[in-house]
Amino acid sequence: MDIERIDAGPRMSEAVIYNGVIYTSGVVADTTVGQSVYEQTKDILAQIDEILAKAGSDKSRLLKANIWLTDMASFSEMNRAWDAWVIPGQTPARATVESKLAAKGYDVEIMIEAAA
């Protein structure tokens, strides 16, 4: 099986496709760094839509999501954006944990796996 890399950089690829599964890197806010967790989550999910499209897939094919929050007190704020984004009845397996993230202003990070 060949490995396909999407937007491969010197440190990491935006996504990797292997054996019919798309694995994304952790995605953080782009245009909403430092804004609310709700806004950052919407930003991240829009980026995930773009990554999945590049891979020839979409959110209806999500398998798994890992979500990191810098403060679990923002769990419901993140879920508000998440629940508006996912397709009812086609939600992935998911885990959400509290963790420090790479830089100040990043309060949410999401990594997904999806069928290609």
DRENFI-608570 format. One record per residue: residue number from 1; x, y, z of N, C-alpha, C in turn. Coordinates in steps of 0.2 Angstrom, whole numbers. Layout:
REM residues N
<r NUM <X Y Z> <X Y Z> <X Y Z>>
...
//
This chain:
REM residues 116
<r 1 <4 -6 0> <0 0 0> <4 6 0>>
<r 2 <3 11 -4> <6 17 -4> <4 22 1>>
<r 3 <8 26 3> <6 31 8> <6 38 4>>
<r 4 <0 41 5> <-1 48 2> <0 53 7>>
<r 5 <4 58 6> <4 64 10> <1 70 7>>
<r 6 <-3 74 11> <-6 80 9> <-2 86 13>>
<r 7 <0 90 9> <4 96 11> <9 94 16>>
<r 8 <14 90 13> <20 88 17> <25 94 18>>
<r 9 <27 95 24> <32 100 26> <38 97 29>>
<r 10 <43 101 31> <49 98 34> <48 94 40>>
<r 11 <43 96 44> <41 94 51> <36 89 51>>
<r 12 <30 90 47> <25 86 47> <20 87 41>>
<r 13 <16 82 39> <11 83 34> <4 85 37>>
<r 14 <1 89 33> <-6 91 36> <-11 85 37>>
<r 15 <-10 80 32> <-13 74 33> <-10 68 29>>
<r 16 <-11 62 31> <-8 56 28> <-14 51 27>>
<r 17 <-14 48 21> <-19 43 19> <-15 37 18>>
<r 18 <-17 32 22> <-15 25 21> <-20 20 22>>
<r 19 <-20 15 18> <-25 9 19> <-32 12 19>>
<r 20 <-34 17 15> <-41 19 15> <-43 24 21>>
<r 21 <-38 26 25> <-39 30 31> <-35 37 31>>
<r 22 <-39 42 32> <-35 49 32> <-34 50 39>>
<r 23 <-28 52 41> <-25 54 47> <-23 61 47>>
<r 24 <-26 66 51> <-24 73 51> <-19 74 56>>
<r 25 <-15 79 55> <-11 82 61> <-16 85 65>>
<r 26 <-13 87 71> <-17 91 76> <-19 98 72>>
<r 27 <-25 100 72> <-27 107 69> <-28 112 74>>
<r 28 <-25 118 74> <-27 123 78> <-30 129 74>>
<r 29 <-32 134 78> <-35 140 75> <-30 143 70>>
<r 30 <-32 146 65> <-28 150 60> <-30 157 61>>
<r 31 <-36 159 59> <-38 166 59> <-41 168 66>>
<r 32 <-42 164 71> <-45 166 77> <-41 164 83>>
<r 33 <-35 164 82> <-30 163 88> <-32 169 93>>
<r 34 <-32 166 99> <-34 171 105> <-41 173 106>>
<r 35 <-45 171 101> <-52 172 102> <-56 167 106>>
<r 36 <-62 167 107> <-66 162 111> <-65 155 108>>
<r 37 <-66 150 113> <-65 143 111> <-70 141 105>>
<r 38 <-76 144 106> <-81 143 101> <-79 145 94>>
<r 39 <-76 151 93> <-73 154 87> <-67 150 85>>
<r 40 <-63 148 89> <-57 144 87> <-60 137 85>>
<r 41 <-65 134 88> <-67 127 86> <-70 128 79>>
<r 42 <-74 133 77> <-77 134 71> <-71 135 66>>
<r 43 <-66 138 67> <-61 139 63> <-57 133 61>>
<r 44 <-56 129 66> <-53 122 66> <-57 117 61>>
<r 45 <-63 117 63> <-68 113 59> <-68 115 52>>
<r 46 <-68 121 50> <-68 123 43> <-61 121 40>>
<r 47 <-56 121 43> <-50 119 41> <-50 111 40>>
<r 48 <-53 108 44> <-54 100 43> <-58 99 37>>
<r 49 <-63 103 36> <-67 102 30> <-63 102 24>>
<r 50 <-58 107 24> <-54 108 18> <-49 103 17>>
<r 51 <-46 100 23> <-41 95 23> <-45 88 20>>
<r 52 <-51 87 22> <-54 81 20> <-56 82 13>>
<r 53 <-58 88 10> <-59 89 3> <-53 87 -1>>
<r 54 <-47 90 1> <-41 88 -2> <-39 81 -3>>
<r 55 <-42 77 2> <-41 70 3> <-46 66 -1>>
<r 56 <-51 70 -4> <-57 66 -7> <-62 64 -3>>
<r 57 <-63 66 3> <-68 64 8> <-72 70 11>>
<r 58 <-76 69 16> <-79 74 20> <-81 71 27>>
<r 59 <-84 76 30> <-86 74 37> <-91 69 38>>
<r 60 <-94 67 33> <-99 61 34> <-95 55 35>>
<r 61 <-88 55 34> <-84 49 34> <-80 49 40>>
<r 62 <-81 53 45> <-77 53 51> <-77 47 55>>
<r 63 <-71 45 57> <-71 39 61> <-69 40 68>>
<r 64 <-65 45 69> <-62 46 76> <-60 53 77>>
<r 65 <-61 57 83> <-58 63 84> <-55 63 91>>
<r 66 <-50 67 91> <-46 68 98> <-46 76 98>>
<r 67 <-49 78 104> <-49 85 105> <-45 87 112>>
<r 68 <-41 92 111> <-38 95 117> <-40 102 118>>
<r 69 <-42 103 125> <-44 110 127> <-39 112 132>>
<r 70 <-37 118 132> <-33 121 138> <-37 121 144>>
<r 71 <-43 121 144> <-47 122 150> <-54 118 149>>
<r 72 <-55 113 153> <-61 109 152> <-68 114 154>>
<r 73 <-67 119 157> <-72 124 158> <-75 126 151>>
<r 74 <-71 126 146> <-74 128 139> <-77 122 135>>
<r 75 <-78 116 138> <-80 110 135> <-87 112 132>>
<r 76 <-92 115 135> <-98 116 132> <-98 121 126>>
<r 77 <-93 126 127> <-92 131 121> <-90 127 115>>
<r 78 <-85 123 116> <-82 119 110> <-88 114 107>>
<r 79 <-92 111 112> <-97 107 109> <-102 111 105>>
<r 80 <-103 117 107> <-108 121 103> <-106 121 96>>
<r 81 <-100 122 95> <-97 123 88> <-97 116 85>>
<r 82 <-95 111 89> <-94 104 86> <-101 101 84>>
<r 83 <-106 102 89> <-113 99 87> <-116 103 81>>
<r 84 <-115 109 80> <-118 112 74> <-114 110 67>>
<r 85 <-108 107 68> <-104 105 62> <-105 98 60>>
<r 86 <-105 93 65> <-106 86 64> <-113 84 61>>
<r 87 <-113 79 57> <-119 76 54> <-123 72 59>>
<r 88 <-129 73 61> <-132 69 66> <-132 62 63>>
<r 89 <-131 57 67> <-131 50 66> <-125 47 62>>
<r 90 <-120 52 61> <-114 50 58> <-108 53 62>>
<r 91 <-109 53 68> <-103 56 72> <-98 51 74>>
<r 92 <-92 53 75> <-86 49 76> <-86 47 83>>
<r 93 <-81 42 84> <-79 40 91> <-75 46 93>>
<r 94 <-75 49 99> <-72 55 101> <-69 55 108>>
<r 95 <-64 58 109> <-61 59 116> <-59 67 117>>
<r 96 <-61 69 122> <-59 76 124> <-55 77 130>>
<r 97 <-49 80 130> <-45 80 136> <-42 87 137>>
<r 98 <-40 89 143> <-37 95 145> <-30 95 145>>
<r 99 <-27 99 141> <-19 99 140> <-17 106 139>>
<r 100 <-10 107 140> <-7 113 138> <-6 112 130>>
<r 101 <-6 118 127> <-5 117 119> <1 121 118>>
<r 102 <3 121 111> <10 123 109> <11 130 110>>
<r 103 <7 135 110> <8 142 111> <2 145 114>>
<r 104 <3 151 117> <-2 155 120> <-7 157 114>>
<r 105 <-13 157 116> <-18 159 112> <-22 153 108>>
<r 106 <-18 148 108> <-22 142 106> <-25 138 111>>
<r 107 <-32 138 111> <-35 135 117> <-39 128 115>>
<r 108 <-39 126 108> <-42 120 106> <-37 117 100>>
<r 109 <-37 111 100> <-33 107 95> <-37 101 93>>
<r 110 <-38 99 87> <-42 94 85> <-38 89 80>>
<r 111 <-38 83 81> <-35 78 76> <-41 73 74>>
<r 112 <-41 72 68> <-47 67 66> <-44 61 62>>
<r 113 <-48 56 61> <-46 51 57> <-53 50 53>>
<r 114 <-53 49 46> <-59 48 42> <-57 43 37>>
<r 115 <-63 40 34> <-62 35 29> <-61 39 22>>
<r 116 <-56 37 18> <-55 41 12> <-61 40 7>>
//
